[in-house]
Amino acid sequence: MHHYAVISPPITKVTFGLFHDGKLVGVALWGYGTRPLHTIKKLFPSLDVENYLELNRLCVLDDMPRNTESRFISMMTEYVKKRLPLVKLLYSWADGLRGKPGYVYQASNWLYGGFIWSQFYMTNDGEVVHPRFLVTRYGTRKKSVTEGLGLTKIHGYQFRYCKFLCSHKERKRLLRESPFDWAQAFPKHDDLKWKIDAEDGSRETRELPTLKRTVRFRSSAPLLI
């Protein structure tokens, strides 16, 4: 009801609820993406799946104080550190595609590890369609399919963040072995940009496209492949 991505992550291992005066005001889902072993080996080759958790969903009600999300993350970090001793690292992506540089991680003293270009598709009504859904539904996301469905392809940034839970000595070792530079030179809103592939050609913009929530796209139009 409250998170822009209505589809649940594929692998959830730990869930947290945040309560205020007996009311549920926040939820967080920790687990993995679609390729957990590949993810952690690419980040820190000596670690294994059991050594990290990825923050897949974080949602706090809008009427809570501004710093609620960072306080929630700090509380969860302490819990994982005490109760799950095998976990040496917390990891997450900030969705620059949605105009989010990762301020909540910056306020929580995480480290920034660079960005990748990612993509999604948008209907004429501004509804977001995830590329994986097209593959699941139609078996492909070729241009002939997306154009037949009237979708616009949008490219944008996703930003890496991590938080170490291990000793200072092990942290230094992990930083040396990682192929990414982890620091606190954080991205801001001015660093965001998007590339939009439309029928009239590609264009670059600094303005966030007008988007609605992610939907399980349904098209009544016939599809010609």
N, C-alpha and C positions, 0 to 999 in steps of 0.2 A: 504493500500500500504506500510506503514512504520512500523506497529506494528507486532510483531511476532505472536500474537494471532488474527487471522483474524475474529473470531466469536465475535459478539457484546454481551455485558452482558445482562442478561434478564430484568433488571429493571434499567433504567436510569432516574434520577430526575433532575439533573442540568448538563449542559454542558458548557465548557469554551474553547475559542480559544485564542491562544497567537500569537500576530502579531509583526513583526519587519519590519519597512520600508514598511508597507502596505501589507506584505506577511504573510500568515498563516504559522507559523513555529511550532506550538504545539497545541495539543488537549487533553482535560481531560474530562472523563465521571464519574460523581458521582451518586451513587444510592445505590443499595443493591445487595446482592447475591440471591440465590434461596430461602433462608429461613431467611428473615430479622428479624422477631420477635425472632426466636430461637437464632440468632446470638447475638443480643444486650442483651437479657436476660441472655445468658451464660457469656457474658463479664462483664456486669454491671446490676444486676437483677432489680434495681429500675428504669432503663431507659426504654423508649418505642421507637418504630420505628421512630417516628417524632423527636427524640432527637439525631439522628446520621446520618451521611452519609458515605458511603464506596467508596473509590477511586477504581473504577473498571478498568479504562484504563487511562494510561498516556503515551503520545507519543510526543517527541520533535525531530525535524530533527537533524541528526547527525552532521551537519556542524555548529550548534550553539555552543556558548561557553560552557565549561564543567559544569558550575554552573547554567545553564539555568533552568534545571528541579527543583532544590531546590528554585530558585527565583520564578518560576511559582507557585509552591506549596504555598509559602509565600503569594503571591498576592491573590490566591484563598482563603486561610485561612482568610485573612482580609476581603474579600468580604462576605464570609459566616457568619463571626462573626457579621458584620454590618447589613446584609440584611436578615439573617435567624436566628432570635433570639432563636428559639426553639431548634436549633442544638447545643448540648453541647459537641459533640465529633466527631472527624474525625477518620476514621479507614481504615486500608488497610493491605493487605498481600504483602510481598516481595517474589518473586517466586524463592526460592532457587533451585527448580527443573531446572530452566533455568540459574543457576549460578549467581543469584542476591541476595546478602545478605541484600539489603535494604539501600544502601549508600545514596540514595536521601532523605530518611526519617531521617536517622542519621544526615545528614547535615542540615535538617530542624528542628532539635531539637524535634523530636517525641520521644515517649517512646516505648521501646521494651518489648513485653509480652510473649516471648517464641516461641516455634515452634510446628508444627505437622508434621507427616509423610504424604505425599501425593503421588499421583501416576499418571502416564499417560502411554500410549502405543506408540510404535514407529514402523514404517514400516521398511523394509530392506533398504529403501532409506533415512532413517533418518527423515521422516515426522511424526509429532506428531498427535496422535489421542486421543481426550479427552474421558475419561470413559463414560461421559454422552451421548456422541454421539453413542457409542456402544449400550447403553440401548435404546436410541431412535430408532436406526436403526434395531437392532436385538432383542431387548427385554431382553437382558442379556449381561453380560461380563464374563461368565464362561470360564474356561480355554479351554474347547473344542472349543469354538467360537474363542477366540483370537489365539489359535494355528492354527485353520483352516484358519484364515486370514493371518497367518504369522507375527503376531505382537509380539513384545518384551515388557514386562512389566517393567517399571522403577519406583523405589521409590526414593523420595528425600524430602528435607525440604521445608516447607512454614513458613515464619516468621511473627508474628503478630506485628503491629505497631499502635499506636494511638496518637492523639493530642487533648488535652483538650481545649475547648473554653469557659468553664464556670469559675466561680469565684474560687479563691484559696481554699476557705472553702469547696465548693462543690466538687472540685477536690479531696481533702483529704478524703471526705466521700466516693466518688466513688472508690478511691483506696483501702479503707478499705473493701468495700463489694465485690470487684472483687476476684474471685478465682485464678487469675493469678498475678504474681509478675511483675509489670511494673517498668522498670528502664532504665538506659542508659549503661548497660554492653552489648554493641552491638556485634552481630556476624560479622565475617569477612570471606573472601574467604577461609581461612584455615579451617574454621568450616564446610564447605560444604562437603557432601558426598552423594553417590548414591548407591542403591542396584539394581542390574539388574537381573531379572529372565529370563533366556534364556533356550534353549533346553539342554544345557550342564550343567545346574544347576545354582544356585544363586551365585553371586559374589559381593563384595563390592569394590567401587572405589572412589578415590579422584579426578578423571579426569572427567570433564563435557562431557557426551556423545555428539557426533557430531549430532546436531539437525538442522532441517529446520523449517520453519514456521508451525503453526498449519494448518491442512487441514481438509476439510470435506471428510473423507476417502471414497473412492470408490474402491471396489474390483471387478474384473471381474472373480475371481476364484469361483468355486462352494463351498458352505459352507455346511459341513456335521455336523449335531448336533446329 
